[in-house]
Amino acid sequence: MKNTNIFIVGVGGQGTLIASRTLGLYALKKGLDAKMSEVHGMAKRGGSVMTHVRFGEKIFSPTVEEGTADVVFAFERLEAARFRHYCDKQNGFILSATTVIEPAPVLNKECEYPANTADIIKGEGYKYMECDADALAKQAGSPQAMNSVMLGKLTALMKFSEEDMLDALMEVVPPHTKEINKKAFELGLKA
């Protein structure tokens, strides 16, 4: 079996760490070796959060090297553009939420948020897909469930076991949020 490399990126508070823990637990439940590495940065102040998730028969390093990710799994558009270089252009793809969270330099009027991030990414030859995870999370009952929507979409695209991924997600999310996260995951599968 080929190793799977997933580079997850988003902004603090979007649930990227729950998504990475779910993917790692999913791999372990499938009997695979799994490694994960988190970089929180300025997460508590709305900064970037990056997580490397790798799984397969034997994983030696927890980090995904630039240009080797099967998936750049982005929870925010600009973060997808900023970290596109992690994607394997030949065999990988970038999956991004349509979410826009303006970083501090944009909020401080030092620069503008780029309106054409998808065009930039596609123009460089990357395979790129988007999901309106915010709308689907609201439909599920909570904007905070956008990470579960994204996990559902990723599960469908990667042809992961839906049942096993949902089981892993239910173990990771807080008990009082299980129903909403389950609905969000299912909406992501269908998106």
N, C-alpha and C positions, 0 to 999 in steps of 0.2 A: 504494500500500500504506500502510495506517495504521501509524504508529510503535507499537512495543511497549515498554511501561514495566513493568519488574519491580523491585520493592523487596524485597531479601532481608535478613532479619534473623535473628539467632540469638545464641548465646553462644560466646565464644572456644573454639576447639577442635572445633567441630561440623562444620567443613568448608564453611562458607558461602563462603569465598573461592575454594575449588576449584569450587564450584557456579557462582559468578559468572563465573569465568574460562572455564568450560565453555560457559556461555550466550553469552558474548561471542565465543568462538571459533566456536561454532555459527553465529552471525549472520554473521561474516566469511566462513565457508565457503559460506554461502548468497548471498554477494555483496552483503550489506547493510552499511550504515554502522553501526558499533557504538561506543558510549561506555560507560565504566564509572567509577564513583567509589566508593572504599572509605573507610569510617570505622571504624577499629579500636577506638577508645576504650580500655577496660580489658580488652581481649580476653585478654591473657595471665593475667589474674586472674579469669577467668570472667565478664567484663563483656560488654556488648552489642557486636555487630559488625553494622554496617549496610553494605549495598552497593546502589548504584543501577546497574541495567543497562538501557540503552536501545538499541534498534536499529530500523532502518527505512531508507527510501531516503536520507534526509539527516537527521542528528542534529546539533543545534547545541550542546546542553548535556548534560553527563554526568549531571545529577541529575534525579531524579523529583520533581516538585512534589507537595506534600500534596494528596490527593484526586484524583490522576491515574493512579495505578498500575493497570494491568490486573490485576496479581497482587501481593499482599503474600505473599511466599514465606517462611514462618516455620519455623524449625527447633526452636522451643520455644514452648509454649503462652502463657506470660506475655508473651513478646516479640511474639507475634501480637496480643495485646490492647493492649499498649503502643503499637504502631505501626499500629493499624487505620486511623487517620485518613489514612494514605497511599493507601488503597484508593479507587478510583472506585466509589462506592456503586451507581451506575446500571449500569455496564458491567463492572465488575471483580469479583474474588473474592479471598478469603483462603484460602490453603492452608497448613495448619499440621501439623507433626508433633505427636504426642500427648506428646512428651517433656516432662518436668518437671525443670528444674534450678533449685533454690532459690537466689535471689540472697542476697547478704550480709545485708541487713536481716532476711530470714527465718531464715537460719542463726544470726544473733545474737539471735533471739527478739524483735526490735523490732516485727515484724508477722507476719501469717500469709500464706501463699501462697493466693491466691484460688482456691477450689474450682470456681468457676463461670465461668471465662474464656470458654468457648464460648457460654454463655447471654448473657453481657455483649455479646459481639460480635454474635451473632444478633439480640439484642434491639434493637440500634441500626440494624438493617436491612441489615447486610452479608451477602453470600453467603459462607458459611463451610464449609470441608471440612477433615477431619482424616485423617491417615495414620499408622498405627502403624509408623513407619519403623524404630524401634529393634528391634522383633521381627523385621521382615523383614531387617534388616541382620545380625542374629545368625543368621538362617536362611541367609543368603548366606555366612556364615563370619567376619564381623567387625563388631562394634558400630560401628566407625569408618566403615563404609560407608553409614551412614544418609543421608548427603548424596546418594549415588548412587541410593538408593531414592527419595528426594524428587525428584530430577531425572527419574527414570522416570515418577513420578506426574504431574509437571508436564508432561512431554512428551506424555503421553496426553491430559491435560485441554486443553492448548493446541493439540493436533493438530500438533505439530512433527514433523519427519521423525525417526522412531526411529533409522534407520541413521545419519543425519548427526549426531544428538545423541550417539549412542554413540561414533562416530568422534572427536568433539570431546572427550568424556570420557576416552577412551583416550589421547589426546595430553596431557591435563592431569594425570592421576593418576600416581603413581610406578610404574615398571615392575613391581615385585614385587607390586603390589596389583591389577593389571589384571583377573585372573580373578574375584576377589571382587567388584570394583566392577562388572564386567559382569553378574555374577549378580544383584547388588543392584539394578542399573538395571532388569534384566528383571523382577524381582519387583515393583518399583515400577510398571512399565508395567501389570502385571496387577492391582495392588491396587485 
